[in-house]
């Protein structure tokens, strides 16, 4: 019985690793721009609110070109909050949120895709100069293994994720 349980656990881990690799490859290697996405099924046709449009206009074109999320996950009234973005990709939503949380807030993006993080990190200085302050950081990691990152427990006021938790093989662990 223990051998069967061990074999099942090993197979489950193997399947989860295969799913993670597939997601990493798709978002890191297959896609090269927003136009490469295979669907727009979850995107709204409504224009974003004017404060989001204004913040979006300050986000570097290359960051926007590598944006693979959908819709909008950023609520109102963010001033001074510390925000965590799960599956931050190229950083588009983080750079929008950075403007909305302001100097007294912070934004941390977590993504497992090296290629996406390279884009996000390449434009930190650009956005710091554009906003007049620096409050964004990006960490490489799997959102199912946040406990392996140097994130202090209960250090975030708000957690957002834009079309990423649905890609996790262990959603329960992400949500915990």
N, C-alpha and C positions, 0 to 999 in steps of 0.2 A: 504493500500500500504506500509506504514512504517513497519507494522508487518511482511509482506511478505519479505521485504528487510532484516529486522533484522533476521528472521528465515533463510534466505539464507546465510547471513553472518555468523551466528552461525554454520550452517551445513558445510560451507566452512572451517571455523576454526577447526571444529571437524575432518574433512577429513585430513586437513594438519597435525594436531596433530597425527592422526593415521599413516600417512605416515612417519612422523619423528620417531615415536615409532618403526615402522617396520624396518626402516633403522638402528636405534640405536641397536635394538635387533640382527639384522643380523650381523653387524660389531662388536658388543660388546660381544654377547653371542653365536651365531651360529658358526661363524668362529673361529677356534683356530690356524690356520696357513695358509700361502699362498696357500698350497695345497688344502685347503677346498673351494677355490673359484669355482663357478659354470661355469665360462666362462673365456676364454682368447681371446675373439673376438676382443678386441681393442688393443691388444698388438702387437708390431712390432717384427719381427724375426731378425731385424738388431741389431748387437751388439752396445752398447752405445759407444760414443767417449772415447778415452783413459783417458782423464782427469776425466770423470765421473766414469769409471771403477776404477781408482786409488782412488778417493774419496769414492766410494762405498766399497772398501776393508777396509776402516777405520770405517765403520759403524758396530756396534755390531750385532752379529748373531741373537740374539733374536729380535732386532728391525726389521731386514730383514725378519725373519720368520713370523712376524705379519704384514707385508706390504701387503696391499690389493689394491693398485693402479695398473695402467697399463701404459705402455709406459714411456715417459720421459717428464717432464714439465719444466725442468730447462734449460734456455738459457745460452749462453756464456756471457762473460764480466760482471761478477757480482761484482767484487772487490769493496768494500766500500758501497754497496747498502744495504738498509733496506728492507727486503722481508717479505711478509705476505703469508702464505700457508693456504688456505681454505680447511678444511677437512684433516688435517695433519696426522691423524691416529697415527701409532706407531712412527712417526717422521723420517722415512727413508729419504724422500726428504728434510726435514729440516736439517738433519745432513749432507747430501751431500751439500746442499746450504750453510750451515754454513762454510764449508771449502772454498767454492768459493767466498763468500763475504769477508772472512778474518776477522782479528781483528777489522778492522774499520767499518765493516758492522754488521747487526743483522738479525736474523730470528725469526719470531713469527709464531707459529703454532696454529690454532684454530680447535678444534674438539669437537663434542657433545657426544662422546663415552668415558665414564669413563674408561673402560677397555683398550682402545687403549692409552688414555692419561697416564694411569698408566705405561705402557711399555715405552712410550716416556720419561716421567719424571724420571723413574728409571735409565736411562742411561745418564742423563745430565752430571753428574760428570765424568763418564767413557769417554765420548766424549770430555769434556773440557780438561781432562788430555791428551788424545790422540792428540788433535789438538793444545794444548798449549795455549788455550784461551777459554773463555766462551761467547757465543753470541747468545744463543738459549733460548727461553722460550715458554711454551705451555699454552694455555688458554682454559678452558672449555666453549663452547658456540655453539650456532646454527648459521651457516653461514647466515641464513635468518634474524638473529637478532644481527648483528654486532654492531648496535647502542647501545646495552645493555652492551657491553664490554667496558673496559677502554682503547680503542684504540683512539689515537689522530687522528683527521681528517687530511688527507693529510700527514701522517707521514711515508708512505711507498713509496718506489721508484718503487716497482714491486710487483704484486699480482699473485700468481700461484695457481692452483688447479688441482689435478690429479684424474680424474674420480669421482668428487664429486658434482659439480654444477648440473650435470645431475640428481642427486638424490634429489635435492631441489624441494619442491612443489611450491615455489614462486621464480622462477629464476630471475624475473625482480627486486625483492627487493635485491637479492644477488648482482646483477650486479650494482645496484645503490649504 
